[in-house]
């Protein structure tokens, strides 16, 4: 999730020192983590921790 989307949804972000490696790119540090975010996929609902990372073209991947 982008930092901008995190702020737009008023989600609390915790700092985190992890890194993420995407296909065909270098590892980059993540911006933070949002914990306890409620998600719904079809009939399923649950809570998840979502990494906040720099995204150029998307708000959520």
C-alpha distances in whole Angstrom, upper triangle without the diagonal:
4,7,8,7,7,10,11,11,13,11,13,11,13,14,14,16,15,14,13,15,14,17,19,18,18,16,14,14,10,10,10,9,9,12,14,12,14,13,16,16,20,22,20,18,17,15,12,11,7,6,5,6,8,8,11,11,8,6,4,6
4,5,5,6,9,10,11,12,11,13,11,14,14,15,16,16,15,14,16,15,18,20,18,18,16,14,13,10,9,10,11,11,15,17,14,17,16,19,20,23,25,24,22,21,18,16,14,10,9,6,6,6,6,9,10,7,5,6,9
4,5,5,6,9,10,10,10,11,9,11,12,13,15,15,15,15,18,17,21,22,20,20,18,15,13,10,7,9,10,10,14,16,15,17,18,21,22,25,28,26,23,22,19,17,14,11,10,6,7,7,8,11,13,11,8,10,12
4,5,5,6,9,10,10,12,11,15,15,17,19,19,19,18,21,20,23,24,22,22,21,18,17,14,11,12,13,13,16,18,16,18,18,21,22,25,28,26,24,23,21,19,17,14,13,9,10,9,9,11,12,10,8,10,13
4,5,5,6,8,9,11,11,15,16,18,20,20,19,18,21,20,22,24,23,23,22,19,18,15,13,13,13,11,15,16,13,15,15,17,19,22,24,23,20,20,18,16,15,12,12,9,11,11,10,12,12,10,6,8,11
4,6,5,6,5,8,8,11,13,15,18,18,18,18,21,20,23,26,24,24,21,18,17,13,11,10,10,8,11,13,11,13,14,17,19,22,24,22,19,18,16,14,12,10,10,8,10,12,12,15,15,13,9,10,13
4,5,5,6,8,9,12,14,17,20,20,21,21,23,23,26,28,26,26,24,21,19,16,12,12,12,11,14,15,13,16,17,20,22,25,27,25,22,21,18,17,16,13,13,11,13,13,14,16,17,15,11,13,16
4,5,8,11,12,16,18,20,23,23,23,23,25,24,27,29,27,28,26,23,22,18,16,15,15,13,16,17,14,16,16,19,21,23,25,24,21,21,19,18,17,15,15,13,15,15,15,16,16,14,10,12,16
4,6,9,11,15,17,19,23,23,23,23,25,25,27,30,28,29,27,24,22,18,16,15,14,11,13,13,10,12,13,15,18,21,22,21,18,17,15,15,15,13,14,13,15,16,16,18,18,15,11,12,15
4,7,9,13,16,18,22,22,23,23,26,26,29,32,30,29,27,24,22,18,16,14,13,10,13,13,11,13,15,18,21,23,25,23,20,19,16,16,15,14,15,13,16,17,18,20,21,18,14,15,18
4,6,10,13,15,19,19,21,21,24,24,27,30,28,27,25,22,20,16,13,11,10,7,9,10,8,11,13,16,19,22,23,21,18,16,13,12,11,10,12,11,14,16,17,20,20,17,14,14,16
4,7,10,13,16,17,19,20,24,24,28,30,28,27,24,21,18,15,12,10,8,6,8,10,9,13,15,19,22,25,26,23,20,17,14,13,11,11,12,11,14,17,18,21,22,20,16,16,18
4,7,9,13,14,16,17,20,21,25,27,25,24,21,18,15,11,9,6,5,5,8,11,11,14,16,20,22,26,27,24,21,18,15,13,10,9,9,8,11,14,16,19,21,18,15,15,17
4,6,10,12,14,16,20,21,25,27,25,23,20,17,14,11,9,5,5,6,8,12,13,16,18,22,24,28,29,26,23,20,16,14,10,11,10,9,12,15,18,21,23,21,18,18,19
4,7,9,12,14,18,20,24,26,23,21,17,14,11,9,7,4,7,9,11,15,16,20,21,25,27,30,31,28,26,23,19,16,13,12,10,9,11,14,17,20,23,21,19,18,19
4,6,9,11,15,18,21,23,20,18,15,12,9,7,7,5,6,10,12,15,16,20,21,25,26,30,31,28,25,22,19,16,12,12,9,9,11,13,17,20,23,21,19,18,19
4,7,10,14,17,20,22,19,16,12,10,7,7,8,8,10,13,15,19,20,23,24,28,29,33,34,31,28,25,22,19,15,14,11,12,12,14,17,21,23,22,21,20,20
4,7,10,13,17,19,16,14,10,9,6,6,9,8,10,13,15,18,19,22,23,26,27,30,32,28,27,24,21,17,14,13,9,11,10,13,16,19,22,21,20,18,18
4,7,10,14,15,12,10,6,5,4,5,9,10,11,15,17,20,20,24,23,26,26,30,32,29,27,25,22,18,15,13,10,11,9,11,14,17,19,19,18,17,16
4,7,10,12,10,9,5,6,6,6,10,11,12,15,17,20,20,23,22,24,24,28,30,27,26,24,21,17,15,12,9,10,8,10,12,15,17,16,16,15,13
4,7,9,7,6,4,6,9,10,13,15,16,19,21,23,23,25,24,26,25,29,31,28,28,26,24,20,18,15,12,13,11,12,13,15,17,17,18,16,14
4,6,6,7,7,9,11,12,15,16,17,19,21,24,23,25,23,25,24,27,29,27,27,25,24,20,18,16,13,14,11,11,11,13,14,14,16,14,11
4,6,8,10,12,15,15,19,20,21,23,25,27,26,27,25,27,25,28,30,28,29,28,26,23,21,19,17,17,14,15,14,15,15,16,18,16,13
4,7,10,12,16,17,20,22,23,26,28,30,29,31,29,30,28,31,34,32,32,31,30,26,25,22,19,19,16,16,15,15,16,17,20,19,16
4,7,9,12,14,17,19,21,24,26,29,28,30,28,30,29,32,35,33,32,31,29,26,23,20,17,17,14,13,13,14,15,17,19,18,16
4,6,10,12,16,18,20,23,25,28,28,30,29,31,30,34,36,34,33,31,29,26,23,20,17,17,13,13,14,15,17,18,20,20,18
4,7,9,13,15,17,20,22,25,25,28,27,29,29,32,34,32,31,29,27,23,20,18,14,14,11,12,13,15,18,18,19,18,17
4,6,9,12,14,18,20,24,23,26,26,28,28,32,34,31,30,28,25,22,18,16,12,12,8,9,11,13,16,17,17,17,16
4,6,9,12,15,18,21,21,24,24,27,28,32,33,31,29,26,24,20,16,14,11,10,8,9,12,15,18,17,17,17,16
4,6,8,11,14,18,17,21,21,24,25,28,30,27,25,23,20,17,13,11,7,6,5,7,10,14,16,15,14,14,14
4,7,10,13,17,16,20,21,24,25,29,31,28,26,23,20,17,13,11,8,5,5,7,11,14,16,15,14,14,15
4,7,10,14,14,17,18,22,23,27,28,25,23,20,17,14,10,9,6,5,7,10,13,16,19,17,15,14,15
4,6,10,10,14,15,19,20,24,25,22,19,17,13,10,7,6,5,6,9,12,14,18,20,17,15,13,14
4,7,7,11,12,16,18,22,23,20,17,14,11,8,5,5,6,7,11,14,16,19,20,17,14,13,14
4,6,9,11,15,17,21,21,18,15,12,8,6,4,6,9,11,14,18,19,23,23,20,17,15,16
4,6,9,13,15,19,18,15,12,9,5,5,6,8,12,14,17,21,21,25,25,22,19,16,17
4,6,10,13,16,17,14,10,8,5,5,6,7,11,12,16,19,19,22,22,19,15,13,15
4,7,10,13,13,11,7,6,4,6,9,10,14,15,19,22,21,24,24,20,17,15,16
4,7,10,11,8,6,6,6,7,10,10,14,16,18,21,20,23,22,18,15,13,14
4,6,7,6,4,7,9,10,14,14,17,19,21,24,22,25,23,19,17,14,15
4,6,5,6,9,11,12,15,15,18,20,22,24,22,25,23,19,18,14,14
4,6,8,11,14,15,19,19,22,23,25,27,26,28,25,22,20,17,17
4,7,10,14,16,19,20,23,25,28,30,28,31,29,25,23,20,20
4,7,10,12,16,17,20,23,25,28,27,29,28,24,22,19,19
4,7,10,14,15,19,21,23,26,25,28,27,23,21,18,18
4,7,10,12,16,19,22,25,24,28,27,23,20,17,18
4,7,10,13,16,19,22,22,26,25,22,19,16,17
4,6,10,13,16,19,19,23,23,19,17,14,14
4,7,10,13,16,17,21,22,18,16,13,13
4,6,9,13,14,17,18,15,12,10,10
4,6,10,11,15,16,14,12,10,10
4,7,9,13,14,12,10,9,10
4,6,10,12,11,10,9,10
4,7,10,10,9,10,11
4,6,6,7,8,9
4,6,8,11,11
4,7,9,10
4,6,7
4,7
4
